[in-house]
Amino acid sequence: MITQQTIKTQITRYNISFCDRFFVVKANKPVFTFKDDEVTCMDQEFILGFPKELKVNSYVHFNINNFDTVYHIRDIKEDIENMQYTFIEETKNITTKFIVPLILDNIEKELFLVNAYLSTTDYILVLKYKFFNLPEFNKIGDKLIEFPLTLSIIPEHNTCTNIIVLVKIPNELKGTIELIKQGKYSKISNSHKNKILDYYGVGINSDIYDVLYKTDNYRKSLSKILDYDINKNSELYDIMTLENETIHLDKILSTIFTVQDIIKFFML
């Protein structure tokens, strides 16, 4: 990931973020406008190959290392202070935030991961990755191929834009996952809480710690924001909405590639 550097005199630097990857654009004058959920590029000659308009519910194609990567823009966030536009395909759900860390603790955090879902019929975790023809993605691909819980890797909708990875959920996690599904985050064992915190590289001074340990300060803060006195026995995060967290496997299994079949794909 390219990180923002110090802005030099008379140089305007824009961060364009897709799926947790930054494309940094520098110019000596404003080159973007944002209005009515649409980002307009005013100088396409300067930004070669950049679309003139990026709007909500549109599809954008970027060619990265001779591979066409497609984004379905569902939301756009503007950060004026940091001159940053973030284009969102999917909002990270509870499965991605709390269950993925318990299973993929040895895989690169959330880089390239769009979202994760629970199978409606089996204890299978369904991971959706955005494919990039980049060494960083190949590194993650290699780890997923070698990961002992990986069942299958499938190009979504017969394309290679998104990659679906099916991962077996270990029996020892089923109790914890049921607690998460019920929104009982504070009831998770301390060892599993620590796995989640370690995955994100955070500790006691983090929102996720406050949720897992149901801290009094966080409860008071939320009560003030919501203008409602939250009971001390209440959990401090949302309960799963099934339509946002689950997926029917038969919808994505029309064409299946085994791990062995897909190796060549990651060697592009």
MARMIDO-199135 format. One record per residue: x, y, z of N, C-alpha, C, O, CB in turn. Coordinates in steps of 0.2 Angstrom, whole numbers, plus 5000, padded with zeros to 4 digits. Glycine has a CB too. Example, Ala and Ser with C-alpha at 12.3 -4.5 7.8 and 13.67 -1.06 7.14 Angstrom:
506649725039506249785039506649845039507149835042505749785045/506449895035506849955036506450005039506750065040507049975029/
//
This chain:
500449945000500050005000500450065000500950075004499550005006/500350114996500650174996500450225001499850235001500650214989/500850245005500650295011500750365009501150385005501050275017/500350405012500350475010500950505013501150495019499750515013/501350545009501950575011501850655012501250675011502550565005/502350685014502250765015502050795009502350785003502850795018/501550845009501350875003501850935002501950975006500650905004/502150934996502650984994502251054992501751054990503150964989/502651104992502351174991502151174983502451144979502851224991/501451194982501151204976501051134973500951124966501551244971/501051074976500951014974500250984977500250984983501550964974/499750974974499150944976499250864976499350844970498550974973/499050834981499150754981498450724983498150744988499750734986/498250684979497550654980497650574981498050544977497050664974/497350554986497350474987496750454984496150464987497450464995/496750404980496150374977496250304979496650264978496150374969/495750284983495750214987495250164984494650184984495650224994/495450114981495050054979495249994983495749974983495050044972/494749964987494849904990495449904994495949854993494849844985/495549954998496149955002496849964999497349955002496249895007/496849984992497450004989497450074987496850094984497549954982/497950114987497950184986498350194979498850164978498350224991/498050234975498350264969498450334970497950374971497850244963/499050354971499150424972499250464966499650454961499850434977/498850524966498850564960499150634962498850664967498150574957/499650664959499950724960499750774955499850764949500650724962/499650834956499550894951499650954954499650964961498750884949/499751004950499851074953499251114953499251174953500451114948/498651084952498051114952497451064954497651004953497851154945/496951084956496351044957496151004951496151024946495751074960/496150934952495950894946495350854947495050814943496550844944/495050854953494450824954493850864957494050914961494550764959/493250854956492650884959492250824962492150774959492350934955/491850844967491450794970490750824971490750874975491750764977/490250794968489550824969489050764967489150734962489450884965/488550764971487950714970488250644969488050614964487550734964/488650624974488950554973489350534967489350484964488350504974/489650584964490050574958490650614958490750674960489650604952/491250584957491850614957492050624949492050574945492450574960/492250684947492350704940493050724940493350764944491950764938/493450694935494150704934494150764928493850754923494550644931/494450824930494450874925495050884921495050924916494350944930/495550834922496150844917496350774916496850744919496650874921/496050734911496150674909496850664906497150614906495650644905/497050714902497750714899498250704904498750674903497850784895/498150744910498650734915498650664919499150634920498550794921/498050644920497950574923497750524918497250514917497450584929/498250504915498150454909497750394911497950354915498850434906/497250384907496850324908496350324914496050274915497350264909/496350384917495850384923495150404920495150444916496050444928/494650374922493950384920493750454921493950484926493450334923/493350484917493150554918492650564923492650604927492850584911/492250504924491750514930491750444934491750394931491050524927/491750454940491650394944491050404949491050444953492350384949/490550364947489950384951489650314954489850264953489350404946/489250334959488950274963488550234959488150254954488450304969/488550164960488250114956488450104949488050094944487450124956/489150124948489350114941489950064941490250054947489650184938/490150044935490749994935491350034932491250064927490549934931/491950024935492550054933493050004931493149954935492750104938/493350004926493849964924494549994924494650044922493749934916/495049964927495749984928496149924925496149864927495950004935/496649944921497149894918497749904923498149944922497249904911/497849844927498449844931498949784929498749734930498249844939/499549804927499949754924499649704919499649644920500249714930/499349734914498949694909498449654911498249604908499549654905/498149674917497549634919496949684920497049734924497649594925/496349664918495849714918495449704925495149644926495349704913/495549744930495149744936494549784936494549844935495649764942/493949754938493349794938493149804945493149764950492849754934/492849864946492549894952491849904951491649944947492949954955/491449884956490749904956490649954962490649944968490249844957/490650024960490650074965489950084968489450104965490850144962/489850064975489250064978489150124983488650144985489150004982/489750154984489750214989490450254988490950224986489650194996/490450314989491050364988491050404995490650434997491050404982/491650404998491750445004492350495002492850474999492050395010/492150555004492650615003492950635009492650645014492250664999/493650635009493950665015494350725012494950725010494450605018/494050785014494350845011495050865014495450885010493850905012/495050855020495650875024496250835021496850865020495650855031/496250765020496750725017496750725009497150685007496750665020/496250755006496150754999496150684997496550654992496750784995/495650645000495650574998494950554997494450575000495850535004/494850514991494250484989494250414990494750374988494050504982/493750384994493750304995493150284991492550304992493750285002/493250234986492750204983492550134986493050094986492850194975/491950124988491750064992491350024988490850034985491350084998/491549954987491149904984490649874989490049864987491649854981/490949854995490549825000490749855007491349855008490549744999/490249865011490449885018490649815022490349765021489849915021/491149825025491449765029490849745034490649785038492049785033/490749675034490149655038490449625044491049625045489749595034/490049595049490249565055490649505054491149495058489649555059/490449465049490849405048491649425046492049385049490549365042/491749475042492349495040492749525046493349515047492349545035/492349565051492749595056492849545062493449555065492249645059/492449495063492549455069492749385068493049355072491949465074/492449355063492549285061493249275057493549225059491949255058/493349315052493949305048494549305052494949255051493949365043/494649345057495249345061495349285065495949265067495249405066/494849245067494849185070495149125066495449075068494249165073/495049135059495249075055495849095051496249055049494649065050/495949155048496449175044497049215048497349265045496249215038/497149195054497649235058498349225055498749275057497649205065/498449175050499149175048499149205040499749195037499349105048/498649225038498549255031498649335032498449355037497949235027/498849365027498949435027498249465029497749455025499149465020/498249505034497649535036497049545031496849495028497749605039/496849605030496249615025496449645018496049665015495749665028/497049635017497349665010496949625005497049565004498049665010/496649655000496249624994495649594996495249574992496749584991/495449585003494849555005494249605004494249655008494949525012/493749585000493149624999492749615005492449665008492849614992/492549555006492049535012492049455013492349425009491349565010/491749435018491749365020490949355022490649395024492249345025/490849285021490149265022490149195025490549155024489649275015/489549185028489449115031489049075026488549105024489149115038/489149015025488748975021488148955024488148955031489048905019/487548955021486848945024486748875026486348855030486348975019/487148825023487048755024487548715028487448675031486948725017/488248745027488748705030489148755034489148815033489148665025/489648735038490048775042490648785037491248765038490348745049/490548835032491048855027491048925027490548965027490848825020/491648955027491749025027491949045019492349015016492349055031/491549095017491649105010491949175009491649225012490949115006/492549175007492949245006492949264999493049234994493649225008/492849334998492849364992493449414991493449454995492149404990/493949394987494549434986494449474979494149444974495149394986/494749534979494849574973495449554970495949564973494749644974/495449524964496049504961496449564958496249604954495949454955/497149564959497649614956498149564954498449524957497849664962/498449584948498949554945499649584948499949624944498949554937/499749574954500249604958500649554962500349504964500049664962/501249564963501649514968501349504975501349454978502349534969/501049564977500749554984500149514984500049474989500549624986/499749514979499149464978499349394978499149354981498649494973/499849384973500149314972500349284979500349224980500649314967/500649324983500949304989500349284994500449224997501349364993/499849314994499249294998498949234994498649184998498749354998/498849234988498649174984499049114986498649064987498649184977/499649114986500049054988499849034995499848974996500849074987/499749084999499649065006498949025007498848975010499649125011/498449055003497749025003497748954999497448915002497349074999/498248944994498248884991498548824996498348774996498748884985/499048855000499348805005498948795011499148755015500048825006/498448845012498148845019497748775019497348765015497648905019/497848735025497548675026496748675026496448625024497748645032/496448725027495748735028495448755021494748755021495548775033/495848775016495548795010495248735006495548685005496048825005/494548735004494248685001494248694993494348644989493548685003/494148754991494148774984494248844983494048884987493448744981/494448864977494548934974494148944968494348904963495248954974/493748994967493248994962493349064959493149114963492548974964/493449074953493349144950492549154950492149124947493649144942/492349214952491649234953491349244946491649284942491649294958/490749224945490449234939490849224933490749254928490149304939/491249174933491649154927492049204925492249204919491149134922/492249254929492749304928493349294933493249254937492449374927/493849334932494449334936494449404940494949414943495049314933/493949434940493949504944493949494951494349524955493349544942/493449444953493449434960493549354961493349314957492749444963/493849334966494049264968493649244974493749284979494849254969/493349194974492949164979493349104982493549064979492249134977/493549104989493849054992493449024997493149055002494549084995/493348954997492948925002493448895007493848855006492548864999/493248905014493748885019493248845024492748875026494048945022/493548795026493148755031493248785038493848805040493448685032/492748785042492748815049492848765054492448715054492048855050/493348765057493548715062493048705067492648745069494248725066/492948645070492448625074492448665081491948685084492448555076/493148675083493248715089493048785089492948815094493948705091/492848815083492648885083491848885082491648945082492948915076/491548835082490848835080490448875086489948905085490548765079/490648855092490348885098490448965098489949005100490548855105/491048985097491149055096490849095091490549145092491949065095/490749055085490349085079489649095081489349145079490449045073/489349045085488649055087488549115091488049145091488448985090/489049125096489049185100489049245096488649295097489649185105/489449255091489549315087488949325083488649375082490149305082/488649265080487949275077487449305081486949335079487749205074/487449285088486949315092487149385095486749405099486849265098/487749405093487949475095488249475102488249525106487349515095/488449415105488649405112489449415111489749365113488449345115/489749465109490449475108490849465115491349445115490549545105/490549495120490849495127490949425130491349405134490549535132/490549375127490549305129491049265126491149205128489849275128/491349285121491949255118492449235123492649285127492149295111/492749185122493349165126493949215126493949245120493649095125/494249225131494849275131495349255125495649295122495149275137/495449185124495949165119495749185112496149205108496049095119/495049185111494849205104494749285104494949305098494149175103/494649315109494649385109495349415107495449455103494449415116/495849375110496549395109496749385102497149425099497049365114/496549335099496649315092496349375087496749395082496349245090/495749395089495449455085495949515086496049545081494749465087/496149535092496549595093497149585090497449635087496649605101/497449525090498149515087498149525079498549545076498449445089/497549495076497449505069497449575067497749595062496749475067/497149615071497149695069497749725072497849785070496549725071/498149695076498749735079498549785083498849835084499149755073/498049775087497749825092497749795099497749735100497049855090/497649845104497649825111497049855114496549865112498249835114/497249875120496749905125496449965123495849985124496949915132/496750005119496550075117496250065110496550105105497150125117/495750025109495450015102494650005103494449975108495749965098/494350025098493550015098493449935098492949915102493250045092/493849895095493649825095493749795102493449745104494049795089/494249815105494349795112493749815117493549775121495049825115/493549875116492949905119492349855118491949845123492849975117/492249835112491649795110491749725114491349695117491649785103/492349695113492449625115492449625123492249575126493149605113/492649675126492749675133492149725137492149735143493349695136/491749745132491149785135491349835140491049835146490649735137/491849885138492049925143491549985145491150005141492749965140/491650005151491150055153491250125150490750155148491250065161/491850145148491950205145491650205138491350255136492650225144/491650145134491350145128490650145128490250175124491650085124/490350115133489650115134489350185135488850205132489450065140/489750225139489550285141489550335134489150375133489950315146/490150325131490250355124489650345119489350395116490850345121/489450285119488950265114488250295116487850315112488850185113/488150285123487550315126487450385124486950415123487550305133/488050425125488050495123487850505116487450555114488650535125/488150465111488050475104487350465102487050495098488550435100/487050405105486450385103485850425107485250415106486350305105/486050465112485650495117485150445120484550455120485250545113/485450395122485050335125485550305130486050285129484850285120/485250285136485650255142485650185141485150145142485350275149/486250155138486350085137486450045143486850065147486950075132/486049995144486049955150486749925150487049905145485549905150/487049915157487649885158487749815155488249785154487849885165/487149775155487149705153487149705145487149645142486549675156/487049755141486949755134487649755131488149775133486549815132/487649715125488249715121488349785117487849825117488249655116/488949795115489049865112489249855105489549905102489649895116/488949815101488949805094488349775091487949745095489649765092/488249785084487649755081487649685081488149645082487649785074/486949655080486849585079486849575072486649625068486149565082/487049515070487149505063486449505059485949495062487349425062/486449535053485849535049486049485043486449485039485749605045/485649425043485749365039485949385032486349355029485249315040/485549425029485649445022486249475020486549475015485049485020/486549505025487249535024487849495026488349505025487249605028/487649435029488149395032488249325029488749285030488149385040/487649305026487649235023487549225016487349275013487049195027/487749175013487749165006487549085004487749045008488349185002/487149074999486949014997487548984992487649014987486349004993/487848934994488448904990488148884983488548894978488648844993/487548864982487348844975487348904970487348894964486648814975/487348964973487349024969488049034966488149064961487149084973/488649004969489249024967489648964964490248964962489649054972/489348904965489648844963489448814956489548754955489448794968/489248854952489048834945489748804941489648764937488748884941/490248844943490948824940491448814945491548874948491148874934/491648754947492148754952492848734950492848684946491848694957/493348764953494048744951494348724958494248754963494348804948/494648664958494948644964495548684965495848724961495148574964/495848674971496448714973497048694968497348744965496748694980/497048634966497648614961497448644954497948674951497648544960/496848654952496648684946496848754945497048784940495948674944/496748784951496848864951497548884952497748944951496448894957/498048834953498748854954499048894948499348944949499148794955/498848874942499048914936498848984936499149024934498848874930/498248994939497949064939498349104943498549164941497249064942/498649084949499049124953499749134951500149174953499049104960/499949094945500549104943500649144936501149144933500849034941/500049184935500049234929500549284930500649324925499349264929/
//
